[in-house]
Amino acid sequence: MRPWCVAAILIIATTSAEAASVAGGVGVRTCGQFAKDYQNNPANAEIIYNNWALGFMSGMNAAIQAADKPPRDLEAISFEEKKRCMRDYCDAHPLQVYLGGVIEMMGSLPLIPGGQTK
């Protein structure tokens, strides 16, 4: 099993407090908190949370590439589709940490052939 997949499984199965020891920022908040933030100010919530997600995925890609593994194509889906994907995940998993959805989304993205970033 790929190391990042193991990390993903462990993070998805953790609470927000446990996730905070692995990552920081809004990504360790629950999807329920994202929903509250979204209700208060949808545009602001999506910018903050999705920019955090892109930073996290970029960092994961850098670590994956440093391990001589092929990174994921973060440009395979649009920013709008990433936002929709995270809203759908959080609607279905209000008690899970936002990071769990980010990892799930990243795992669904195609690998970059040959590991070359764009």
N, C-alpha and C positions, 0 to 999 in steps of 0.2 A: 504494500500500500504506500502511496506517495506520502512523504512526511507532512506536506501541507494539508493533506486530507485528514490525517490523524489529528493535527492541530485543529482543524475545522470541526471535527466531531467533538473534540473535548470542549471547545469554546461554545458550540451550540448547546451542549448539555449543561453548561454552567449557569449560575445566577449572575445578575448584574455585578454584584460585589466580587465574585470570583473572577469575572472577565476583566475587571478593573486591574487585576494583578498582571494581566497579559497585555492589555491595551489601555489607552486612555481616551478622554474626550467623549463626545456625544455618542460614539459607537458602542459604549458600554451601558448606555441607557436602554431601558426596555422599549419594545415596540409600542407599548401602551403610552410611555412618555412621549415617544415620537408623535403618536396620534394626538395627544393633548397639545403639543407644540404646534402641530399642523393645524389643529382647530383654531388656535390663537392667531396664527399668522402663516398660512400655507406657503407662500413664496419664500419667506425667511427660513422656515423649517427645512424646506427642500434644499435650499442653497447650502445651509449649514451642514445638514446631515449628509447630503450627497457629495459635497466637497470633501468631507471627512472620509467618506467611503472611497472616493477616487484616490485620496492620499494613501489610505490603507492598502488599497489594491496595488498602487504603484510601488509601495514599499515591499509588499509581498512579491511582486514581479521582480524587483531588484534582488531580493533574497533568493528567489527561485533561479534567476539567471546566474547569480554568483555561485550557485551549486551546480552549474552546467546543465540545468534542466530548461526545457522550453517554457517561456512565460506565456501568459494568457493575453489575448488580443483585447485590450480594454476599449478599443474603438470599434469592436464588432457590432455593438448596439449603440444607439444614440443616447444622449444625455436624458432626453425625454423618456426613452424606454427604460433606462436605468431607474429613473424616478418612479415610473409606473411599477416596475418590478419590486422595488422596495416598499411601495405602498401596499401592493398585493401581499407581499411576505408579512408585513406588519399587521395587516388586517387579519391574516390567518394565524398569526403567532404573537398575540399581544403580550404574553408573559416572557417571551424570549428576548435576548439582547439584540439590538439592531445589528451588531457585528455578525450575528448568525446569518442574517439575510444577505449581508455583504459577501460573506464567504460562500454562501450557496450560489449567489449570482455569479461570483468570480469563477466558481467551478463549472458553471454552465457555458462560459465563454470559450471559444475555440483557442487551441494552442497556436502560437505563431510558428509556422513552419521554419525549421532550422534555428529557432530561437532568436531571430533577428528582430529587434524592435523597430517600429516605424519611425 
